[in-house]
Amino acid sequence: GSNADSASALAQARRRDGGGGGGGIYDLYAGMVQLAVMEHWHPRMYSGSNLMTSVCVKLDANGKVLDARVERSSGQKNYDALAINAVMSAKMPKPPTPAQQNLLLHFRPKGAKVAPSNK
């Protein structure tokens, strides 16, 4: 049956993915997280700047945000707070594997990006 085929293809992709370092599942999930976070990321006051803050996010198995903290500050407390707020407000998708429960997001005025997994 085709269901079994797609299930085994997913299992293979998971094995190949090896819990990060790029690869199909991670990239797909990263894209979904970016979309979820971008809905709440509106740093209008900073639109002309080139600030960047990195936020470390810890999710539970269902995608609930357990922890979000600034890994690298932009130097602007308000900007950092907006980034944390965007993460906390986002409805995160369910991580496909435990490897996706720890994410690093880079917030620039133009948008948020999930850093490739290095774990």
Backbone as ProteinMPNN parsed JSONL, in Angstrom:
{"seq_chain_A": "GSNADSASALAQARRRDGGGGGGGIYDLYAGMVQLAVMEHWHPRMYSGSNLMTSVCVKLDANGKVLDARVERSSGQKNYDALAINAVMSAKMPKPPTPAQQNLLLHFRPKGAKVAPSNK", "coords_chain_A": {"N_chain_A": [[0.829, -1.212, 0.0], [0.295, 2.337, -0.5], [0.394, 3.974, 1.696], [2.066, 2.718, 3.558], [4.422, 2.919, 2.143], [4.948, 5.727, 2.097], [5.213, 6.155, 4.785], [7.49, 4.662, 5.412], [9.303, 6.018, 3.881], [9.406, 8.423, 5.196], [10.47, 7.57, 7.601], [12.969, 6.801, 6.715], [13.942, 9.269, 5.846], [14.063, 10.522, 8.284], [16.04, 9.009, 9.544], [18.195, 9.514, 7.844], [18.358, 12.234, 8.162], [19.362, 12.445, 10.695], [18.906, 13.943, 12.96], [19.219, 16.747, 12.497], [21.516, 19.235, 11.216], [20.698, 20.212, 8.813], [18.831, 19.111, 5.934], [15.926, 17.38, 4.724], [13.526, 17.124, 6.555], [14.159, 18.842, 8.672], [14.516, 21.338, 7.385], [11.981, 21.792, 6.335], [10.449, 21.922, 8.671], [11.684, 24.094, 9.914], [10.908, 26.138, 8.207], [8.16, 26.206, 8.719], [8.153, 27.026, 11.376], [9.301, 29.562, 11.093], [7.261, 30.886, 9.66], [5.207, 30.821, 11.598], [6.309, 32.39, 13.652], [6.802, 34.811, 12.35], [4.307, 35.939, 12.081], [3.957, 37.304, 14.377], [5.974, 39.053, 14.558], [6.802, 42.235, 14.448], [8.683, 44.603, 14.161], [8.378, 47.546, 13.816], [9.438, 50.082, 14.532], [12.09, 49.717, 14.157], [12.66, 49.367, 11.527], [14.47, 50.504, 9.698], [16.938, 49.812, 10.596], [19.891, 47.712, 11.182], [19.777, 45.759, 13.101], [20.252, 42.728, 14.996], [19.102, 39.968, 16.715], [19.579, 36.977, 18.538], [17.655, 34.237, 19.447], [17.261, 31.631, 21.693], [15.338, 28.796, 21.674], [13.292, 26.54, 23.429], [11.308, 23.755, 23.011], [8.431, 21.737, 23.896], [7.352, 18.327, 23.252], [5.016, 18.752, 21.873], [5.223, 21.196, 20.73], [4.908, 23.333, 22.37], [6.134, 26.304, 23.802], [8.712, 26.099, 26.015], [10.844, 27.496, 26.952], [12.411, 30.574, 26.217], [15.091, 32.449, 25.385], [17.411, 35.182, 25.172], [20.108, 34.64, 23.198], [22.062, 35.972, 21.85], [22.378, 39.305, 22.202], [20.901, 42.221, 20.681], [21.741, 44.562, 21.539], [19.856, 46.384, 22.002], [17.484, 46.594, 24.311], [14.644, 46.701, 24.081], [14.19, 45.793, 21.492], [15.169, 43.182, 21.657], [13.283, 42.211, 23.463], [10.964, 42.305, 21.915], [11.507, 40.269, 20.126], [11.579, 37.973, 21.791], [8.963, 38.081, 22.645], [7.608, 37.597, 20.23], [8.248, 34.927, 19.812], [7.076, 33.723, 22.079], [4.402, 34.264, 21.61], [3.815, 32.943, 19.291], [2.207, 30.252, 17.551], [3.552, 27.406, 17.669], [4.531, 24.836, 15.386], [4.263, 21.249, 15.753], [7.179, 19.599, 16.763], [8.9, 17.424, 14.526], [10.807, 15.506, 15.28], [12.707, 14.775, 18.301], [15.042, 16.223, 17.986], [14.352, 18.651, 16.906], [13.395, 20.158, 18.987], [14.933, 22.009, 20.169], [15.765, 25.134, 19.201], [17.38, 27.735, 17.332], [16.8, 31.045, 16.725], [17.206, 33.747, 14.486], [16.614, 37.107, 14.635], [15.94, 39.697, 12.515], [15.193, 43.084, 11.447], [13.808, 42.753, 9.024], [12.874, 40.188, 9.099], [12.452, 36.859, 10.581], [14.606, 34.089, 11.104], [15.263, 30.627, 11.171], [18.051, 29.17, 12.534], [20.35, 26.828, 11.062], [20.382, 23.513, 12.356], [22.826, 22.524, 14.714], [23.244, 20.489, 16.341]], "CA_chain_A": [[0.0, 0.0, 0.0], [1.082, 3.568, -0.623], [0.584, 4.539, 3.025], [3.272, 2.112, 4.131], [5.561, 3.472, 1.406], [5.275, 7.077, 2.539], [5.658, 6.061, 6.178], [8.88, 4.209, 5.446], [10.107, 7.095, 3.296], [9.576, 9.387, 6.271], [11.406, 6.958, 8.554], [14.293, 6.882, 6.089], [14.356, 10.671, 5.879], [14.423, 10.804, 9.678], [17.336, 8.386, 9.806], [19.173, 10.239, 7.06], [18.442, 13.567, 8.744], [20.278, 12.29, 11.822], [18.661, 14.928, 14.003], [19.665, 18.108, 12.248], [22.539, 19.454, 10.209], [20.052, 20.419, 7.523], [18.123, 17.911, 5.502], [14.528, 17.614, 4.406], [12.575, 17.349, 7.635], [14.534, 20.024, 9.442], [14.259, 22.533, 6.581], [10.532, 21.941, 6.263], [9.989, 22.352, 9.984], [12.216, 25.443, 10.124], [10.047, 27.029, 7.434], [6.886, 26.317, 9.428], [8.417, 27.828, 12.573], [9.48, 30.937, 10.638], [5.929, 31.427, 9.353], [4.478, 31.002, 12.853], [6.912, 33.49, 14.4], [6.683, 36.046, 11.571], [2.98, 36.516, 12.314], [4.005, 38.113, 15.599], [7.213, 39.836, 14.539], [6.528, 43.513, 13.783], [9.54, 45.623, 14.792], [8.27, 48.703, 12.91], [10.33, 51.184, 14.928], [13.485, 49.397, 13.822], [12.689, 48.874, 10.14], [15.624, 50.991, 8.937], [18.196, 49.433, 11.247], [20.396, 46.367, 10.848], [19.909, 45.026, 14.361], [20.011, 41.287, 14.936], [19.156, 39.296, 18.009], [19.412, 35.528, 18.428], [16.867, 33.703, 20.553], [17.322, 30.186, 21.877], [13.983, 28.358, 22.012], [13.13, 25.146, 23.835], [9.914, 23.338, 22.84], [8.115, 20.376, 24.318], [7.074, 17.444, 22.114], [3.842, 19.245, 21.145], [5.499, 22.507, 20.167], [4.693, 24.39, 23.366], [7.403, 26.952, 24.155], [9.082, 25.922, 27.422], [11.827, 28.509, 27.309], [12.925, 31.421, 25.135], [15.999, 33.443, 25.98], [18.312, 35.843, 24.232], [21.421, 33.998, 23.092], [22.948, 37.076, 21.473], [21.579, 40.53, 22.241], [21.088, 43.216, 19.62], [22.214, 45.775, 22.19], [18.646, 47.163, 22.267], [16.615, 45.753, 25.158], [13.274, 46.652, 23.555], [14.222, 44.958, 20.289], [15.296, 41.807, 22.155], [12.003, 41.848, 24.076], [10.02, 42.056, 20.815], [11.839, 38.948, 19.573], [11.111, 36.986, 22.773], [7.508, 38.156, 22.598], [7.159, 36.947, 18.997], [8.381, 33.484, 20.034], [6.099, 33.3, 23.075], [3.05, 34.419, 21.056], [3.642, 32.09, 18.109], [1.66, 28.897, 17.698], [4.605, 26.606, 17.044], [4.154, 23.496, 14.911], [4.793, 20.13, 16.534], [8.478, 19.139, 16.232], [8.83, 16.063, 13.971], [11.683, 14.627, 16.067], [13.24, 15.511, 19.458], [16.134, 17.11, 17.573], [13.812, 19.974, 16.575], [12.833, 20.798, 20.169], [15.827, 23.114, 20.521], [15.961, 25.928, 17.989], [17.989, 29.055, 17.457], [16.2, 31.939, 15.738], [17.844, 35.049, 14.304], [15.616, 38.125, 14.315], [16.355, 40.965, 11.914], [13.983, 43.864, 11.197], [13.08, 42.257, 7.85], [12.286, 38.871, 9.311], [13.057, 35.897, 11.497], [15.112, 32.919, 10.407], [15.723, 29.555, 12.04], [19.429, 28.786, 12.217], [20.482, 25.379, 10.845], [20.705, 22.781, 13.573], [24.221, 22.067, 14.785], [23.307, 19.449, 17.368]], "C_chain_A": [[0.849, 1.242, 0.0], [1.302, 4.222, 0.737], [1.856, 4.025, 3.666], [4.515, 2.693, 3.464], [5.944, 4.847, 1.943], [5.757, 7.065, 3.987], [7.12, 5.63, 6.245], [9.807, 5.262, 4.837], [10.406, 8.143, 4.372], [10.591, 8.862, 7.288], [12.832, 7.043, 8.008], [14.825, 8.311, 6.147], [14.797, 11.043, 7.29], [15.806, 10.249, 9.984], [18.443, 9.161, 9.104], [19.444, 11.599, 7.691], [19.377, 13.541, 9.955], [20.118, 13.381, 12.859], [19.295, 16.266, 13.717], [20.715, 18.191, 11.174], [21.944, 19.719, 8.845], [19.405, 19.125, 7.098], [16.645, 18.185, 5.484], [13.629, 17.998, 5.556], [12.891, 18.631, 8.376], [14.186, 21.297, 8.677], [12.765, 22.834, 6.512], [9.997, 22.501, 7.577], [10.439, 23.791, 10.275], [11.346, 26.468, 9.407], [8.717, 27.267, 8.132], [7.034, 27.191, 10.679], [8.558, 29.306, 12.186], [8.138, 31.602, 10.357], [5.158, 31.748, 10.632], [4.981, 32.232, 13.608], [6.703, 34.832, 13.687], [5.321, 36.714, 11.76], [2.986, 37.473, 13.497], [5.232, 39.025, 15.658], [6.987, 41.114, 13.731], [7.37, 44.643, 14.392], [9.561, 46.916, 13.974], [9.248, 49.828, 13.238], [11.756, 50.974, 14.421], [13.672, 49.062, 12.344], [13.908, 49.347, 9.351], [16.96, 50.511, 9.474], [18.682, 48.062, 10.789], [20.667, 45.595, 12.13], [19.675, 43.542, 14.135], [20.101, 40.749, 16.352], [18.906, 37.814, 17.779], [18.702, 35.021, 19.668], [16.914, 32.182, 20.54], [15.945, 29.732, 22.375], [13.96, 26.877, 22.337], [11.647, 24.812, 23.753], [9.68, 21.986, 23.491], [7.704, 19.58, 23.08], [5.872, 17.904, 21.293], [4.04, 20.632, 20.539], [5.222, 23.659, 21.12], [6.053, 24.974, 23.755], [7.65, 26.815, 25.66], [10.001, 27.052, 27.875], [12.247, 29.282, 26.07], [13.821, 32.461, 25.776], [16.935, 33.998, 24.911], [19.681, 35.184, 24.306], [22.465, 35.067, 22.744], [22.105, 38.341, 21.357], [21.904, 41.45, 21.073], [21.705, 44.489, 20.199], [21.049, 46.709, 22.52], [17.667, 46.281, 23.039], [15.2, 45.606, 24.593], [13.177, 45.739, 22.337], [14.3, 43.478, 20.696], [13.957, 41.321, 22.72], [10.946, 41.55, 23.009], [10.239, 40.662, 20.232], [11.333, 37.837, 20.497], [9.584, 36.906, 22.724], [6.941, 37.433, 21.375], [7.202, 35.421, 19.151], [7.282, 32.988, 20.977], [4.661, 33.345, 22.526], [2.766, 33.447, 19.916], [3.026, 30.741, 18.455], [2.617, 27.987, 16.944], [4.068, 25.259, 16.563], [4.835, 22.422, 15.759], [6.123, 19.659, 15.949], [8.397, 17.69, 15.733], [9.699, 15.056, 14.714], [12.201, 15.439, 17.259], [14.346, 16.493, 19.086], [15.636, 18.524, 17.281], [13.228, 20.702, 17.789], [13.723, 21.924, 20.702], [16.173, 23.867, 19.242], [16.673, 27.229, 18.32], [17.399, 29.911, 16.349], [16.941, 33.262, 15.704], [16.772, 36.037, 13.864], [16.273, 39.378, 13.758], [15.078, 41.748, 11.631], [13.154, 43.331, 10.023], [12.447, 40.893, 8.077], [13.059, 37.995, 10.274], [13.485, 34.672, 10.709], [15.576, 31.885, 11.426], [17.128, 29.155, 11.598], [19.473, 27.28, 11.975], [20.906, 24.7, 12.132], [22.171, 22.383, 13.564], [24.377, 20.985, 15.83], [23.38, 18.081, 16.705]], "O_chain_A": [[1.996, 1.216, 0.446], [2.281, 4.945, 0.923], [2.629, 4.788, 4.244], [5.529, 2.932, 4.119], [7.116, 5.109, 2.213], [6.608, 7.868, 4.37], [7.896, 6.165, 7.037], [10.965, 5.378, 5.237], [11.512, 8.678, 4.447], [11.451, 9.599, 7.77], [13.777, 7.32, 8.746], [15.995, 8.54, 6.454], [15.768, 11.776, 7.478], [16.637, 10.918, 10.597], [19.492, 9.433, 9.686], [20.583, 12.061, 7.753], [20.098, 14.507, 10.208], [21.069, 13.716, 13.564], [19.866, 16.874, 14.623], [20.8, 17.316, 10.312], [22.594, 19.485, 7.826], [19.435, 18.142, 7.838], [16.161, 19.105, 6.143], [13.029, 19.073, 5.547], [11.994, 19.419, 8.675], [13.625, 22.231, 9.25], [12.345, 23.986, 6.616], [9.195, 23.435, 7.589], [9.678, 24.596, 10.811], [11.079, 27.543, 9.943], [8.203, 28.386, 8.141], [6.154, 27.99, 10.998], [8.015, 30.187, 12.853], [7.903, 32.74, 10.763], [4.535, 32.804, 10.745], [4.191, 33.015, 14.136], [6.459, 35.854, 14.327], [5.204, 37.931, 11.614], [2.125, 38.347, 13.605], [5.492, 39.677, 16.669], [6.979, 41.092, 12.5], [6.836, 45.531, 15.058], [10.614, 47.339, 13.496], [9.816, 50.451, 12.341], [12.525, 51.925, 14.274], [14.713, 48.536, 11.95], [14.34, 48.66, 8.425], [18.002, 50.775, 8.874], [17.967, 47.342, 10.092], [21.657, 44.87, 12.236], [18.983, 43.148, 13.197], [21.046, 41.035, 17.087], [18.109, 37.442, 16.918], [19.091, 35.33, 20.795], [16.646, 31.537, 19.527], [15.451, 30.233, 23.385], [14.534, 26.061, 21.616], [10.819, 25.499, 24.351], [10.603, 21.183, 23.625], [7.711, 20.117, 21.972], [5.719, 17.496, 20.141], [3.132, 21.177, 19.911], [5.29, 24.825, 20.73], [7.005, 24.235, 24.005], [6.895, 27.347, 26.473], [9.946, 27.502, 29.02], [12.418, 28.703, 24.998], [13.376, 33.257, 26.604], [17.204, 33.359, 23.893], [20.325, 35.177, 25.355], [23.582, 35.068, 23.263], [21.219, 38.428, 20.506], [23.019, 41.459, 20.551], [22.134, 45.378, 19.463], [21.223, 47.702, 23.227], [17.095, 45.341, 22.488], [14.626, 44.518, 24.622], [12.202, 45.005, 22.175], [13.589, 42.636, 20.148], [13.548, 40.182, 22.493], [10.127, 40.646, 23.18], [9.286, 39.963, 19.888], [10.727, 36.871, 20.033], [8.996, 35.825, 22.758], [5.925, 36.744, 21.467], [6.309, 34.715, 18.683], [6.639, 31.971, 20.717], [3.811, 32.554, 22.936], [1.607, 33.162, 19.613], [3.292, 30.17, 19.512], [2.504, 27.819, 15.73], [3.258, 24.624, 17.237], [5.856, 22.673, 16.398], [6.192, 19.35, 14.759], [7.881, 16.823, 16.439], [9.362, 13.873, 14.77], [12.14, 16.669, 17.234], [14.563, 17.481, 19.787], [16.396, 19.486, 17.391], [12.623, 21.762, 17.63], [13.316, 22.691, 21.574], [16.787, 23.32, 18.326], [16.581, 27.748, 19.433], [17.483, 29.557, 15.172], [17.268, 33.833, 16.745], [16.105, 35.835, 12.85], [17.062, 40.036, 14.436], [13.996, 41.164, 11.575], [11.929, 43.448, 10.031], [11.567, 40.488, 7.317], [14.156, 38.333, 10.719], [12.812, 34.265, 9.763], [16.207, 32.23, 12.426], [17.358, 28.843, 10.429], [18.725, 26.531, 12.604], [21.693, 25.246, 12.905], [22.7, 21.956, 12.538], [25.494, 20.6, 16.174], [23.44, 17.063, 17.395]]}, "name": "protein", "num_of_chains": 1, "seq": "GSNADSASALAQARRRDGGGGGGGIYDLYAGMVQLAVMEHWHPRMYSGSNLMTSVCVKLDANGKVLDARVERSSGQKNYDALAINAVMSAKMPKPPTPAQQNLLLHFRPKGAKVAPSNK"}
